[in-house]
Amino acid sequence: MKQILILADGIVAKHFLQRIGETFTRTNEYTVVALDRSLLPERLSSNITSYQFDPTSYIKLSMLIKREFDEIFIIMKNRVDAEGAYQNIRRDKPFTRIIFFNRWDIEFEDENLININANELLASRIYDFLPNVPVIAQNVGLGQGEIVEVLVPFGSAYVYRHIGTIEQNQWRIVALYRSGKLVLPKPSLMIKPNDLLLLVGKPYVLESVFKAIKQELGQFPAPFGENLYLYLDMIKEKSESIANCLEQVKYLHKRFKGRRLVMRVANPTDIELLEKIKAVERENDLVSCFIDYRRKKASDLISDDMQRHNVGLLICGRDLFRRKAFRSILYSLRKPLLQVSEFSLTSLEKVVVILSEEKSMEFVSATVFDIASQLDLDIELLDYDPDGEFEKKSSILSHYENLSHIFSKNLQIRQEKKNPIRELSHERNFLQVLPFTRKILQNPLLSYFSADAEKLYFKLSRNPQLFIPVDIE
């Protein structure tokens, strides 16, 4: 969490502080110094601390900046006061980044200062209203958050990923800036640390994407959506399976902190079981239960819920996922799907990935590390090649090794000539992550003798399985 110091005086500072109070700023901690209390918002959120003293007082300011601040904003109406505050800060903090609101065309020679020239900004904005002239980039669009730029930090789950492997649903990467140069994005372009991405999309989607890029791990199911969605059918599933599924999802919801769990019950026939489901809702404010008494089609029911509740992860039991028609419905939604089965999520020790097509493996890599981080699991990669030509997958193995170093996750790589599915079928402590491709829709009887690990997913279905949609089919 970033620590921000704001030295405030004047109407611009007042509007700036109001803007902070009205927008989503929980990822920063703000310390505000203002002599005039009327500059502060009427209601201060918990992440804003205020002090009432003259910001130009060196003695008082020096005591405050003994704390470490990531950035210091100087927004003041008087030139002498603004320059005095700047000089006082530099006496004790020569390298801290300062954002200086400059109304007087002051020139600075300071590599750690961002000079916000108010006169240039106003002139630029007024210039945009002239006819037959190009609009400068910073003012393109509606100004409602549909155009966002984001600097990719070193620890982001997006580093060392090719753009073509990133799910871009209702948003797009339209430009990339690297070392001060524009690079036009293409599917084969790899994102690197400190790249500046220009994103275009729906504002609420970009908010999730921004957090997913900037806040490193712990964001799944973003950017697919925000909330968890459990679908239960009391006719097509056994009561014991539903009860088991319910307990596992309660555990998962606790690990995915801050997410809402939406439970949809179709064909409610078991009153006792229905009461257990409703009890989960009563126990937790972040749980909502919806019951369908009209027996709507599953496809319509789930599709409506997806849009209404900003779902990022679908969850169902093994009894439902066995049905090809139901798998087809879930596949069409292009959302991650967690199949919960008899081996519990509570006893997991590792995430298992059986390597297949390279692009799909890179696509799921961010999710693999995010899930492993949130559930505190190790990661195991299984490289299966009957001919022993393991160098074919050296590129994707290197990709996973890079991510393991970045995120400090324990990664084990096993290379085998024998298909590892038989050995894995005797284990019960892992979560398998695999691409959600059309191969999953095939009849298991037709895939039984296949050597393709994705087609043989059903042989490991007693363990929980996470299917990630990919855009390369």
Secondary structure, DSSP 8 states (H G I E B T S, - for coil): -EEEEEEE-SHHHHHHHHHHHHS--TTEEEEEE-S-GGGS-SS--TTEEEE-S-TT-HHHHHHHTTS--SEEEEE-S-HHHHHHHHHHHHHH-SSSEEEEEESS------TTEEEEEHHHHHHHHHHTTSTTS---GGG-S-SSSSEEEEE--TT-TTTT-BGGGS--SSEEEEEEEETTEEE---TT-B--TT-EEEEEE-HHHHHHHHHHHHS-SS-TTTTS-SEEEEEEETTTS-HHHHHHHHHHHHHHHHHSTT--EEEEEES---HHHHHHHHHHHHH-TTEEEEEESS---HHHHHHHHHHHHTEEEEEEEHHHHTSHHHHHHHHHTTS-EEEE-SS-GGG--EEEEE--SHHHHHHHHHHHHHHHHHTT-EEEEEEE-TT--GGGGHHHHHHHHHHHHHHT--EEEEEESS-THHHHTT--SEEEEEEE-GGGGS-HHHHTT---TTTTGGGGTTS-EEEEE-S--
